Amino acid sequence: MTRLKRRLFVLFALLLALTGCAPLIVDPGPPAGATTLYPSHFWTRDQISLSYRSWLPDEKPKAVIVALHGFNDYSAFFDKPAEYLKQLGAASYALDQRGFGANGFRGRWFPGDRYKMDARDFTKAVAEKHPGVPLYILGESMGGAVTMAVMAGHDTPWITGAILAAPAVWARETMPLYQRLTLWLSAHTIPAVPLSGRGLKIKPSDNIEMLIQLGRDPLVIKGTRVDAINGLVDLMDDAMSASGHLDGRMLILYGGLDEIITSGPTKTMLDRLPKEGQEKRTLAVYPSGYHMLLRDLEAETVWNDIRHWLESPGTSLPSGADRDAATHLKP
């Protein structure tokens, strides 16, 4: 056996030994119970308590928005947009998804179908609290991936439409081989090791004051377990697969300077949206926007576009971000 073959054999044997590990997923058991919407938390079918926030106008709302946050974030991400929309008569609810925010098992990942189940059940509970009022689900980044997977099921008649803000669609099929292999190996050898984004030089927003506040917020996760990253990528795989089935009313928001979910995966997702129902979709691209569109320095422009989309279906957005939007995506 040559020296090179011996080294490859030893490396292969070592990998086999190491892959005895697997991503460590929190499994609370079968979702066999009933759900309940309490004033500050939501009781899930598998007996998990999830915190949420709400912003309610004094009078009966004109519309209801259920917002889902991004990875490592939590419900506070929607604070300022919710206050803005509240002044215009809209009610908002933002859920701390399991493993994030004020919930237990912070930083841990659950079976992917539970995130979709929570979103489906929570929106239904909120819709029952506001009968006759149109309800929209808004997902940012990871929350956008959950939203896409939910809407592709076509089994949520209580949801009038969806708003996707920089949806997380960086699926494995859009990753180079070395990234897929590194993720798989890490998830099966060091699943509990926390990683941070320090040193990556990625700019998620131009709102530096907001980013400093996030860094000081104890409910924002700073060190991410490898198995949680693997679970997120599984979810993004599901979102990309779901894109071919999204034919309902939808507003898609994307920042031209997004360095987290880059234009390549986003364009792949957009190309797969079905032609049926395209008249009900609006794509808005903000050339100077970043990943955190709802919290950028020019976030109020985005909020106003959302308001207009809710109130005036089928008309151009005030910012003009929907005019020839696809042409503003970087190749």
C-alpha positions as CSV (number, residue, x, y, z in Angstrom):
1,M,0.0,0.0,0.0
2,T,1.4,3.4,-1.0
3,R,1.9,6.2,1.5
4,L,-0.9,8.2,-0.1
5,K,-3.3,5.2,0.1
6,R,-2.4,4.6,3.7
7,R,-3.2,8.2,4.6
8,L,-6.5,8.1,2.8
9,F,-7.3,4.8,4.5
10,V,-6.5,6.3,7.9
11,L,-8.5,9.4,7.1
12,F,-11.5,7.4,6.0
13,A,-11.3,5.2,9.1
14,L,-11.2,8.3,11.3
15,L,-14.2,9.8,9.6
16,L,-16.2,6.6,10.1
17,A,-15.3,6.6,13.8
18,L,-16.3,10.3,14.2
19,T,-19.6,10.0,12.4
20,G,-20.9,7.9,15.2
21,C,-22.2,11.3,16.4
22,A,-25.3,12.9,14.9
23,P,-27.0,16.3,15.1
24,L,-28.6,16.6,18.6
25,I,-32.3,17.4,18.0
26,V,-34.7,18.2,20.8
27,D,-37.7,15.9,20.4
28,P,-40.5,16.7,22.9
29,G,-42.7,13.8,21.8
30,P,-45.7,13.4,19.6
31,P,-47.9,16.5,18.9
32,A,-51.0,15.0,20.3
33,G,-52.3,17.8,22.6
34,A,-54.5,20.9,22.1
35,T,-53.2,24.4,21.5
36,T,-54.1,27.4,23.6
37,L,-53.4,31.1,23.1
38,Y,-52.7,32.8,26.4
39,P,-52.1,36.6,26.8
40,S,-48.3,36.2,26.7
41,H,-47.5,32.7,25.5
42,F,-48.8,30.0,23.1
43,W,-49.2,26.4,24.2
44,T,-48.3,24.0,21.4
45,R,-49.6,20.6,20.4
46,D,-46.5,18.9,21.8
47,Q,-46.8,20.8,25.2
48,I,-44.2,23.5,24.6
49,S,-44.7,27.1,25.8
50,L,-43.7,29.7,23.3
51,S,-43.5,33.4,24.2
52,Y,-45.0,36.0,21.9
53,R,-45.5,39.8,21.7
54,S,-48.5,41.7,20.5
55,W,-49.3,45.3,19.4
56,L,-53.0,46.0,19.3
57,P,-54.8,49.2,18.1
58,D,-57.6,50.6,20.3
59,E,-60.3,49.8,17.8
60,K,-61.0,46.7,15.8
61,P,-57.9,46.1,13.5
62,K,-58.1,46.5,9.8
63,A,-55.6,43.8,9.3
64,V,-53.6,41.3,11.4
65,I,-49.9,40.4,10.9
66,V,-48.2,37.4,12.5
67,A,-44.5,37.9,12.3
68,L,-41.8,35.2,12.4
69,H,-38.2,36.2,13.2
70,G,-34.9,35.2,11.8
71,F,-32.2,32.8,13.0
72,N,-30.9,33.5,16.5
73,D,-33.3,36.5,16.8
74,Y,-36.6,36.8,18.5
75,S,-40.0,38.6,18.5
76,A,-38.5,42.0,19.4
77,F,-37.4,42.3,15.8
78,F,-40.9,43.5,14.8
79,D,-41.2,46.1,17.6
80,K,-40.8,49.3,15.4
81,P,-42.7,48.0,12.3
82,A,-45.5,46.9,14.6
83,E,-45.8,50.3,16.2
84,Y,-45.8,51.9,12.8
85,L,-48.5,49.6,11.5
86,K,-50.5,49.9,14.7
87,Q,-50.9,53.7,14.1
88,L,-52.5,52.7,10.8
89,G,-55.0,50.3,12.4
90,A,-53.2,47.0,12.0
91,A,-52.6,44.5,14.8
92,S,-49.4,42.5,15.0
93,Y,-48.3,39.4,16.8
94,A,-44.7,38.2,16.8
95,L,-43.8,34.7,18.0
96,D,-40.6,33.5,19.7
97,Q,-40.0,30.4,17.7
98,R,-38.9,27.3,19.6
99,G,-35.3,27.4,20.8
100,F,-35.1,31.2,20.5
101,G,-35.9,34.3,22.5
102,A,-37.5,33.9,25.9
103,N,-38.3,30.2,25.4
104,G,-36.6,27.2,26.9
105,F,-33.9,25.1,25.2
106,R,-32.4,28.4,23.8
107,G,-30.0,27.7,21.0
108,R,-31.2,24.1,20.4
109,W,-32.9,22.9,17.3
110,F,-36.2,20.9,17.1
111,P,-37.6,18.7,14.3
112,G,-38.1,20.9,11.3
113,D,-41.8,20.1,11.0
114,R,-42.4,21.5,14.4
115,Y,-41.5,25.1,13.3
116,K,-44.1,24.8,10.5
117,M,-46.6,23.3,12.9
118,D,-46.2,26.2,15.3
119,A,-46.6,28.8,12.6
120,R,-49.7,27.1,11.3
121,D,-51.3,26.7,14.7
122,F,-50.3,30.1,16.0
123,T,-51.7,31.9,13.0
124,K,-54.9,29.9,13.3
125,A,-55.3,30.8,17.0
126,V,-54.7,34.5,16.2
127,A,-57.2,34.4,13.3
128,E,-59.8,32.9,15.7
129,K,-59.2,35.9,18.0
130,H,-59.9,38.3,15.2
131,P,-62.7,36.8,13.1
132,G,-63.5,38.5,9.8
133,V,-60.2,40.4,9.8
134,P,-57.7,39.6,7.0
135,L,-54.5,37.9,8.5
136,Y,-51.1,38.0,6.9
137,I,-48.0,36.0,7.9
138,L,-44.7,37.8,7.7
139,G,-41.4,35.9,7.8
140,E,-37.9,37.5,8.0
141,S,-35.0,35.3,6.9
142,M,-35.5,32.0,8.8
143,G,-39.0,33.1,9.5
144,G,-39.4,33.5,5.7
145,A,-38.3,29.9,5.1
146,V,-40.9,28.7,7.7
147,T,-43.6,30.9,6.0
148,M,-42.8,29.5,2.6
149,A,-43.1,25.9,3.8
150,V,-46.4,26.7,5.5
151,M,-47.9,28.5,2.5
152,A,-46.9,25.7,0.1
153,G,-49.2,23.3,2.0
154,H,-52.3,25.2,0.8
155,D,-54.1,24.2,4.0
156,T,-54.3,27.5,5.8
157,P,-57.4,29.2,4.5
158,W,-57.3,31.7,7.4
159,I,-54.1,33.3,6.0
160,T,-54.9,35.9,3.4
161,G,-51.3,36.4,2.2
162,A,-47.7,36.2,3.0
163,I,-44.8,38.8,3.3
164,L,-41.3,37.4,2.8
165,A,-38.5,39.7,4.0
166,A,-35.1,38.4,2.7
167,P,-36.3,34.8,3.0
168,A,-33.7,32.2,3.9
169,V,-33.3,30.1,0.8
170,W,-29.6,29.3,0.8
171,A,-30.3,25.6,0.2
172,R,-27.7,22.9,-0.1
173,E,-28.2,22.8,-3.9
174,T,-27.0,26.4,-4.1
175,M,-23.9,25.7,-2.0
176,P,-20.5,24.6,-3.4
177,L,-19.5,21.0,-2.6
178,Y,-16.9,21.9,0.0
179,Q,-19.5,23.8,2.0
180,R,-22.0,20.9,2.0
181,L,-19.2,18.5,3.0
182,T,-18.0,20.7,5.8
183,L,-21.5,21.2,7.2
184,W,-22.2,17.4,7.1
185,L,-18.9,16.5,8.7
186,S,-19.2,19.2,11.4
187,A,-22.8,18.3,12.2
188,H,-21.9,14.6,12.7
189,T,-18.7,15.2,14.7
190,I,-19.0,18.4,16.7
191,P,-22.8,19.0,16.8
192,A,-22.8,20.9,20.1
193,V,-19.8,23.2,19.4
194,P,-20.9,26.9,19.3
195,L,-19.7,29.0,16.5
196,S,-19.9,32.8,16.0
197,G,-19.9,35.0,13.0
198,R,-16.9,37.1,14.2
199,G,-14.3,37.6,11.6
200,L,-16.6,37.0,8.6
201,K,-16.9,40.7,7.8
202,I,-20.5,40.3,6.8
203,K,-22.7,43.5,7.1
204,P,-26.3,42.6,8.0
205,S,-27.5,46.2,8.1
206,D,-26.4,49.8,7.8
207,N,-28.1,50.6,11.2
208,I,-25.0,50.3,13.4
209,E,-26.8,51.5,16.5
210,M,-29.4,48.7,16.1
211,L,-26.6,46.1,15.6
212,I,-24.9,47.3,18.8
213,Q,-28.1,46.9,20.7
214,L,-28.5,43.4,19.4
215,G,-25.0,42.6,20.5
216,R,-26.0,43.7,24.1
217,D,-29.4,41.9,24.0
218,P,-29.2,38.7,26.2
219,L,-32.1,37.2,24.2
220,V,-30.2,37.3,20.9
221,I,-28.1,34.2,20.5
222,K,-24.4,34.9,19.9
223,G,-22.9,31.4,19.7
224,T,-24.6,29.0,17.3
225,R,-24.5,25.3,17.8
226,V,-23.4,23.4,14.7
227,D,-26.5,21.1,14.8
228,A,-28.7,24.2,14.8
229,I,-27.0,25.5,11.7
230,N,-27.6,22.1,10.1
231,G,-31.2,22.3,11.1
232,L,-31.5,25.7,9.6
233,V,-30.1,24.5,6.3
234,D,-32.6,21.6,6.3
235,L,-35.3,24.2,6.7
236,M,-33.8,26.3,3.8
237,D,-33.9,23.1,1.7
238,D,-37.6,22.8,2.4
239,A,-38.2,26.5,1.6
240,M,-36.5,26.1,-1.8
241,S,-38.6,23.0,-2.5
242,A,-41.7,24.9,-1.5
243,S,-41.0,27.8,-3.9
244,G,-42.6,25.9,-6.8
245,H,-45.9,25.7,-5.0
246,L,-46.3,29.4,-3.8
247,D,-49.2,30.7,-6.0
248,G,-51.0,32.8,-3.4
249,R,-50.9,36.5,-2.6
250,M,-47.4,37.4,-1.7
251,L,-45.0,40.3,-1.2
252,I,-41.3,39.5,-1.5
253,L,-38.8,42.0,-0.1
254,Y,-35.1,41.9,-0.8
255,G,-32.1,44.2,-0.2
256,G,-29.7,44.7,-3.1
257,L,-26.8,44.6,-0.6
258,D,-27.8,41.5,1.3
259,E,-24.6,39.6,2.2
260,I,-26.3,36.8,4.1
261,I,-28.9,35.4,1.7
262,T,-27.2,36.5,-1.5
263,S,-28.8,37.1,-4.9
264,G,-27.9,33.7,-6.4
265,P,-30.1,31.5,-4.2
266,T,-32.8,34.3,-4.2
267,K,-32.9,34.3,-8.0
268,T,-33.1,30.5,-8.1
269,M,-36.1,30.7,-5.7
270,L,-37.8,33.5,-7.8
271,D,-37.3,31.5,-11.0
272,R,-39.1,28.6,-9.5
273,L,-42.2,30.4,-8.4
274,P,-45.2,29.1,-10.5
275,K,-46.5,31.2,-13.3
276,E,-50.0,30.5,-12.0
277,G,-50.9,33.3,-9.6
278,Q,-48.0,35.6,-10.6
279,E,-50.4,38.5,-10.9
280,K,-50.9,38.1,-7.1
281,R,-47.1,38.4,-6.3
282,T,-45.2,41.6,-5.8
283,L,-41.4,41.6,-5.8
284,A,-39.7,44.7,-4.3
285,V,-35.9,45.1,-4.4
286,Y,-34.3,47.9,-2.5
287,P,-30.8,48.5,-4.1
288,S,-29.4,50.1,-0.9
289,G,-31.1,47.6,1.5
290,Y,-29.3,45.0,3.6
291,H,-30.5,41.7,5.0
292,M,-32.3,43.3,7.9
293,L,-34.6,45.4,5.7
294,L,-37.1,45.9,8.4
295,R,-34.4,47.5,10.7
296,D,-32.2,49.3,8.2
297,L,-31.8,53.1,8.3
298,E,-34.3,53.3,5.5
299,A,-36.7,50.8,7.1
300,E,-39.6,53.1,7.2
301,T,-39.7,53.0,3.4
302,V,-40.2,49.3,3.6
303,W,-42.8,49.6,6.3
304,N,-44.8,52.0,4.2
305,D,-44.6,49.7,1.2
306,I,-46.0,46.9,3.4
307,R,-48.8,49.2,4.5
308,H,-49.6,50.1,0.9
309,W,-49.6,46.4,-0.2
310,L,-52.0,45.6,2.6
311,E,-54.4,48.4,1.8
312,S,-54.2,48.6,-2.0
313,P,-53.7,45.2,-3.7
314,G,-52.5,45.2,-7.2
315,T,-51.1,48.8,-7.3
316,S,-47.5,50.0,-7.4
317,L,-45.6,50.5,-4.2
318,P,-44.9,54.1,-3.1
319,S,-41.1,53.6,-3.1
320,G,-41.1,52.2,-6.6
321,A,-39.1,49.2,-5.4
322,D,-41.4,46.9,-7.4
323,R,-40.6,48.5,-10.8
324,D,-38.3,46.3,-12.8
325,A,-37.4,44.8,-9.5
326,A,-35.7,41.6,-10.9
327,T,-33.2,43.7,-12.9
328,H,-31.8,45.1,-9.6
329,L,-30.6,41.7,-8.4
330,K,-26.9,41.2,-8.8
331,P,-26.0,38.5,-11.3
